[in-house]
Amino acid sequence: MKRTLLLALAAILAFSCEEKQPIPDPEPTPTPTPQPGPDKPLAGEYVLPLVETTDTHGYIVNNDNGTIHYRLAYIADKINDIRGHGAECDRDRLLLLDGGDIYQGASVSNLQGGVPLFVAYDRMGYDAVAVGNHEFDWGITTVIDADATLPDYEWEGTACVSEVPVLCSNLYQNGSRVPFTKDYAIIRKTAMNSEGEKVEVKIGVIGFAPNYASSIMTTKFTGAGYSLREDYSIPRNIAAELESTGQCDATILLTHDSANDAADNLGSNSVIDLVLGGHSHRTMSGSTSWGLPYLQGGRYAEHFGYAELRFSVDTTGAVSFLSVEKMRTETVNSDRDVCSRAGQNASDLDEDILAVSKRAVEISAAQLEDVIGYIDVGATSYRLAGSGERCSAIGNWMCDIMRRIGDADVSFVNGGGIRTSFPLYGSSRDITVANVYEMFPFSNAIYVYKLTYADLLKVFEYSLTSGGKSLFTGMTGLDCHFYSDGEIHSLRLWDGTVIYSGGKWTGDWASRNVILAVSEFLATSERTDYSTGTPNPLVEWNSTSRLLYNNLVDNENAVLVLREEAVASGGLLKVDDTAHFIVMD
């Protein structure tokens, strides 16, 4: 029995050894190719278009001798050519930004406190706007809500809430960051590839402003405790934080500064991918020597900037920024932005913004159509010959109007205060109430001084310094003959009487009284000339008996004095096109 069991066990073992084969190594399992799921886009390049406007200055429309140009409606249409029209509109398909100075300038905006622009910018779906120096003209908190957005508004009986963020990372009041501007906004958009596939991208838009305090009335800026820290490490550090922590895929600097200057000031150690600028009223697109691109969309809604942000998506779905491409500035077509009859240029004008624009014109119609009188000399901003690039016909006219408002002998105007021009249409041109508000858009108070001519000489001496020239650019009431180096040759009355020459006064002219009228901006700007140390003498005199009064608003009173002139002259309004600053050889 035992033998039988042993034989059986041997047979089993033999059979087992005979059947056993080496086990082959398993073939490697192929790595599956990542497939795009519902949350994973296809790998490749994606594009997000961008549009920038800047320095619109209220020009939702422009009235050209009775022809209305619907500039913002045209721009809105071009934007929606990309986003889609009507029910097809997808605002995530384009990034829309503005570089500041939105409201103040054109009469249709000035007469309504900027409301037409509040409405248009909200309805156009701006993603963010910068703070310009002219946002302070009417008081900064009148054009920005406490939550750092454009103002809520009522339009056509409906209360509307604007959520357009207002950006400025370096604006302070009494040493603390103001609560009513945001440092930056992270804006989520949809980039698209050539096959129509989409991917979400995050753009960090950082607001910043140069120190434009000297371009703002003192009472509205430094007098109210505001200051700007022109420290470019502020936007550099914000951008570095946003990108290093993955909060955004690309960063943009949105600044009310000339785009090329801001790009240069950022320096080559910044991670910022694009600079969008303003303030200088120029169109530009280019890049720094180290490759930082910059873009700027001009002024008055005459142009807009366009660019494309390119992104890469890898096989895991991760997004990274590649470059800025196709930068350019586009011009609003002045043949295609008019709509004087139903349906005209319908394919080039956004229906909603056109309706807002037309209503804004209707609301202002009384002032736009209220003709005060006419001019037969063009009130243009071209510099008059022999004036050393100082005097212009429009500047002379503004000075003469201020002299009449203040019952003054002499008046000055700053070049930056000249915001419009009135060329003739044929041999004459009507002047309306709205035109006067274009000429005096800032609602400045007129400061009226009682001086001696010796005091006035100090004003002239200051006006011929490099710092003073930018404030006291043009003048009427006297003729000032001067040398190109800034030395005064003589002061003369308009009848030819020389009252000062070669450093000496004629007779008792030094002690005689003279009345001077200037705008609040000139009277309060503390702009010391750096080369000579000469201060603006009016600033000191504001706290003395030399200042008679400053309670008359320029545009309101300009309408009154021009109406009086028109009645007396049969409607003709006199424009002086003679240089009163005169360069001597």
Summary of the structure (lengths in Angstrom):
residues: 585
radius of gyration: 33.0
end to end distance: 143.7
largest distance: 158.5
contacts: 1997
relative contact order: 0.11
helix: 30%
strand: 29%
